[in-house]
Amino acid sequence: MTTFHPPFRTLGAAVLAFGLLTACGGGGEAAQQPPPNQIAAGQAPSYYPAEYAQLMEASKKEGGTLTIYSNTDQENWAPIFRDFQKKYSWVTKIAANNLDSDEVFQRVLSEQATGSSPADLVVSNAAQAWADFAARPGTLMEYASPEQDKLPEFGELLPGVYAMSVDPMSIAYNTSLLAEKPTGLKSLAAILAKDPAQYKNKITTRDVGGAFGFTVSHAFAGARPESWTSLQSVLPLARPETSSGTQLEKIIAGEYVAGFFVSAAPAYPVVAKSGGLLEISFLDDGTVVLPRGVGIAAKAPHPATSKLFVDFLLSQEGQRAVAEGGLTSYRDDVQDADGLHTYQELVKAVGEQNVILAAYEKVPDTEVKAFTDKWNGLLGR
């Protein structure tokens, strides 16, 4: 459900304490075990270059501070910060805000234009905004992570922009109001076609006027052009929303019976707490995966610590922490066990051929307008 977050929080020892309490609460002995193959605190993996020790020494001189501009919830960050601070104990203060997907870039650009920005790292899943931001000179630091060779090809989304997580879109539905489980968009269309009047305004999808909604909807329709047949049946019954949190709240409340292109990341905990009232399914006719990008600001005040953080995020330890926080990790050596969600889990569910990776690329304005006009036309807007 939607939780209010202050515009900016400072997370240091408090996050570490929160993380330790979370690890010990209700998880039994397994939850207290360190991640497999964990590298000792203050040490780099053996495959890192020898000069990495110099980077760690440089980080120690930066004051133990890191500032992140992101659209990511504090709950997602908590285990990541916990484990990063265990590894690099001199980083005592991590500040992370929770902005809208596009606002992340607007804030950084506005501050950089004045010649000063506190942002070390930029994190967002607004693919088009990332493509525009990365193309601007002087916005991003070029950095080749030593973890890059351990990642799949899509681990680097743009030069200097890596995938922190790869979060799948789902169909979320109220099990008390929709007796049949929809397994994809075509399946949902067939269920609704049995009584369209009953489902009028009872379906929700993401607003394509927003960066998130446009990216996932455009990626799906582009990869599955035949899906317009199903969309012509489903969209006239639907209403758009601007966040997955709002969609989930209204599905639980019964205002909607189902929603499609709902991010699985915020859905997982709601499903777990719903007592079976809410379920999600990945689309067997095409599940869009939206990577969450991370990059270092060109004039990061703490560049060495920023590099340590990016490398940690991409490492096996970091990706396990990413999954523990409720996002979807994508390294092959992070297993979908103990409730962790992984890219491999999605592939098992729908097959590699039915995974649609949203590209980090700028779509021409004319194409954006044509798509949104067609989509909104079916919605009756």
N, C-alpha and C positions, 0 to 999 in steps of 0.2 A: 504494500500500500504506500501511497505517497507520504513521505516524511519530510517535515520542514527541516532544512539545514541552514544554519547561519551562513552568510555569504562567504565567510572565511574562517577557517579553524586552524589552530596551531596544534599539531600532534607531535608529541615527543614521548616522554616517559609514560604519559597517560595512555597513549596508543599501545605501547609495549605492555603495560599492565592489562589493558583491555584484551589484547590478543592472548595473553597468558591465561586470563580468566576464561576466555572463549574456548581455548584449547582444552582446558580442564573440565569444563562444564558439560556434563551429560555425555561425554564421548568415550568414557572408559579409558583403559590403558592405551588403546591404539591411538586415541586422539592426542596423547601426550608424547608420543614417540616423535623424534625429529624426522624430517623428510629423508628418504633414502638417498645415499650418496652425498649427504650434506658435507660441504667443504668447511673446515674449521674456521672459526671467526678470525677475521683479519687476514685470511689467506685466499689466494686466487687459484682456480683450477690449473692443473698441470699443463693444459694446452694453451694457456694465456701467454703472451710474450713476456720475456724477462723484465722488460722495462715497466711492466704493470705495477711493480712495487713502487716505482717513482710516482705513478698516478695516485696510489693510495697515500703516499707521503704528502703529495700536493693537496689532496682532499683534507688531510688533517689540519692543514694550515688555513682552511677556508672558514673556520668558525663553527663547524658542525651544524650548518643550516642548509636546508633545501626548500625551494618554493616551486609548487606545481600548480599550473593553471589547467583545470580539467573539467570534464562534465561527468565525473565518476563519483558515485556515492561513497561516503565515509566507510560504510560497511564493507564495500569492495576493497577499499584501501587497507583496512585494519591489519589483516594477516601479512600483507606485503610489507607495510612499514615495520611491523613487529619483527619479521625475519630479516629485513634489511638492516635494522638497527642492532639485531643480535650479531650480525656479521660484521658491521662497521659501527662499533659502539661509540665512536667519537661523533657520529651524526645524531645529535640529541634533539634537534628541532626540525620537524618536517611540516610545512604549511601547505595545505591543499584546499582549494576552493571547489565549489560545485556549481558551475555555470551552465547555461544552455550550450548545445553543441557548437553553434556558430559564434556565440558570445565569447567563447574562449579566444578565438582569433581576433575578434574585434577589439577585445581588451588589450591583447598583446600589441597589435598594430598601433592602437591609439597611444599606448605608453612608449613604444619604440619611436614613434614620430616625435615625441618630446625629448628624445635622447636618453631616456632612462626607463627601465622596466625591471621589477623584481623577479620576473618569471625566469626560472631555470629550465623548466620542462613544460612542454605543451602536450596535452592528452585530450583527444576527442575522436569520435567516430563519424564526424561530418566529412564524408569522403570528398565531396566537391570543394568544400572550404579548405580542406587540407591541400588539395591539388593547387588551388589558387594561392594559398599561403606559401607553399613550398616553392612556387615559381617566382615569387617576389625576391629580388636580391636583398641580402642582408637580414633575412628573417630566421634562417635555420643554420645551425652549425653542422658542418660535414663531419660525420663520425662513423668509422667502420668498426663495429663491435667485434671482438674476438669470438662472440657466440654465433656470428652470422653463418658460419659453415655448418653449425649444428641445427639450423632451422630449415624448414621446407622453403621452397622458392618464394612463396607468398609472405615469408617472414619479413622481408623488406618491401614495404608498400610503395615507397618513393625514395629517392636518394636522401638518406638521413632520417627517414621516417620508418620505424619498425612497428610490427603488430604486437601490441601488448596482450591482446586476446582476440579471439574470433567468435563472436557471439551470434548464434543462429536465431532466425525468426521462426515463429511457431503459430499454430492455431490454438487459441485458448478458448475453453468453453465451459459453461455451467452444466454440470452433469445432471442436475435436477430438471433442467429446461430443455436440454438437447439429448434425447435418449441414445441417439446413434453417435459413435465416435467418428468425427471427420478425420480422414487420413491425408487430405490434401485439398487444394482449392477445387478440383473437379469433384471430389467426394463431397465437400461442403455444398457445392452448387446443386448436386443431386439431392441431398437431404432437404435443402430449402425449397427445391422445385416441387416437393410433395404438397406444400401448403404455403405459397409465397405470401399471402395476405397475413398469415400468422406471424411471419418473421419481418414484416415491414418495420424499418427503423430499429430492428433488434440485433443487427450485426454491426460491428465496428471495424474500421481499418485506420491506418495512419494517414494523417493529412499530408497530401503530396505537396502542399505549399511550404512545408518545412523541409529542412535539409535531410533529416532522417527518413521521413516518409517518402520523399522523392527518390532517394537513393535506393531504398529496398524495393519499392514498387517498380521503379524503372529497371532495376537489375533483373527482377523476376520476369517482367513482360518482355524484356530484351532477349533473355535466355529461353523463354518459353512463349513465342509469339502466338502459339495456338491457345494460350491461356485466356486470350481476349474473349473467347466463346464463353468460358466460365465467368469471367469478370462481367460480361454483359448481363448475366443472371444474378450475380451476387451484389454488385455495386448499387443497383437501384434499391436494394433493401438495406443498405448500409449508411452509417453516419461516421464522419471522420473525427478522430481525436488527435491531440498533439503530443500525447505521451503514453507510454506503455503502462505507467502507474495508474493513470486515469482509466484506461481501458480495463485493467484488471479489477479495479475497485467497482466499476459499473457492471462488469460481468458477474462478480461475486454477489452484488446487490440485486441482480436480475434485470437491470435496465437493458442489458444486452444478453443474448444467449450465447454469443460467440464473437470472437474477433480474430482477424488474420493479420499476419505480419506484426505480431506482438513479440517483442524481444524476450527471449527465454531467460536472460540474466535476471531481470526483476521478477519474472514469473516463478522461477524455481522456489524461492522461499514462500511465496503466496500459496503455491500448490501444497507445499509441505504442511502449512498451517491450516489449510482449508477443510481438513477432515474428509477429503474426497469430493468436495463440492466443486472445486476447480481442477481441471486437467488440461494438459497441453499435448499437442502432437506435432511432430515435424512433418513437413509437406512431402509426401512421396512423389509428387509431380514437380518438385523443385523447392528446396529449402535455401533461402538466401542467408548467407553468412556475412555479417558486417564486421570487418576488423576494427579494432580500437587502436588508433595510431598514437605513437609517442615519438617526440623529437626534442632535441635540445635547442633552446633559443640561441640565436647567434651571439648575443651579448649576455649570456647567462652569468650572473654574478658568482656562481659557484660551479664552474665548468668541470672541474675534476670530479666533484661529488656527483654531478649530473651524469657523467660517463659511468661511474660506478653503479648508479641507480639503473641506467638503461641496461647495462650488462647483467645486472642482477635480475631485472624483469625478464630478460630473454633466456636466462639460465634454467637448468632443470629445477633448482631450488625456487627460483622466482616464479616459474610457470606453475609450480605446485601451489605456491602461495596465491597466485592469481586465481586458480581454480578453487582454492579454499574460500576465497572471498566471494565466490558466486559467479565469476565470469568463466569463460570457456578457454582453456589452455590448448596449445596446439603442437607442442613438442612430442615426438614419438616416444620419448622416454618418460613421459608423465602418463600414468595409467588411470583409466576411468574406474577407480575404486574408492571406497570410503566416502561415497557421495560426491566425488569430484567430477566435474563435467569437462569433457575433452572433445577435440575435433574428431578423434577416433570413435568416440561414442556416437556422434552424429553420422559418420560414415557407415557404421554398423546398422544404424536405424533406417537410413534411406538409400544407401549406396553412393559411391563416389560420383556416379554419373548424375545424381540428383542433388548435388551440392553446388550452389551458385555463389561464387565468391564475388561480392560487390567490389568493383574496381575503384581505385583512388585516381580518378581522372576527371577533368573538367568537361562537362557536357555543354555543348553550345547552347546559347540562350534560346535560339529558335527551336531547338529540339526539346528543351525544357518546357517551353510554352506549348508546343504541339502536344506533348505528352500530358501535361497537367490539364489542358483544355479537354482532351479526350477523356481522361480519368474523371474529372469533375463533371463533365457532361453526363456520364453514366450515373454519377451520384445525384444528378438533378440540381447541381449548383451553377 
